[in-house]
Amino acid sequence: MNANDTGAAEMRGAFYRDLKPLHLSPLWESLATLVPHTPNGPCVPALWRWDDVRPFIERAGELITAEEAVRRVLILENPALPGQSSVTQSLYAGLQLILPGEVAPAHRHVQSALRFIVHGKGAYTAVDGERTTMHPGDFIITPSWTWHDHGNDGIDGQAEPVVWLDGLDIPMVRFFDAGFEERNAAKSQQVSRREGNALARYGHNLLPVDYRPSSPTSPIFSYPYERSREVLDRLGRDGEVDDWHGVKLRYVNPATGGWPMPTLATFLQLLPRGFSGKPYRSTDGAVYSVVEGRGRVVVDGVSFAFGPKDHFVVPSWKTHVLHADEDAVLFSFSDRPVQVALDILREEKLPG
Ligand code: GTQ
């Protein structure tokens, strides 16, 4: 039978209509979309400039308290996914503001969260009874089902508004319909360990002698910028610069060598001044937070100029190159651990 045959086409059309009430659908009409030759997702690259976003974060601070909002966040939505609270199909990103004296009350949820401090210092996040004071560039984790609250008491007698990037696996958990949440009766959780305890125990190439990892999640929840930055500097000076990534390191669970959390990979990279990267693509789309320096990311030929505190997203399988006009430091996160676990991650370092 020939598909161009009008009679046949009409018969097929009638067949599809008859299928509808039975909730049946013909695969052959959608096979190419369902099983694409190469990734064909809807997401587009996008950049949020700090200068554009900052006034709106400030306005949010005037309109609602952290306590009323529970989490006062402006979500970074992929322009191709309006209303879906997603920056890629699998990732959520937002910018959270906490003003001096405020408390974002304690809760816990199945979703894993990361914080990357963008602006200001002296706020804290408390995870499972231990507080961590935030400084720009610090990377902090809130693993699945851990109690956490945020506050801003200031530091050295000074308090200022603090903004950080929230990265969560919200769309993944939604995909699995596996979300649970609980609010704590206490606004701020009881502090049971002194600040820095987890980092002392697990973050210095040593582990308590009887420690056995009981989960894939990192036992340290704060990765201070000062230490990570020093390493990038050192490796940059030693010339260990990859043609595609510059000096790019991944954050680890120091007890296993694995990812800090099972669903989110996090990276920090230095692009030395004048760096002009070769084209790269991978199936894990990534969200970037610019810490230092100015440069450009060119995604599928479209150029996005970035500077400090800007955020951008590079979706899955989009070929992109990175350029730096000054020494630039980029933080990024992706769903790589999940793709690795499923054995579906693909990446390609293309020739220049
Ligand atoms: O800080 O717990 O941006 O639960 C979204 C959901 C932050 C948080 C977000 C959350 C949080």
Residues whose N, C-alpha, C, O or C-beta is under 5 A from the ligand:
A	BS01	GTQ	R71 V73 G94 D166
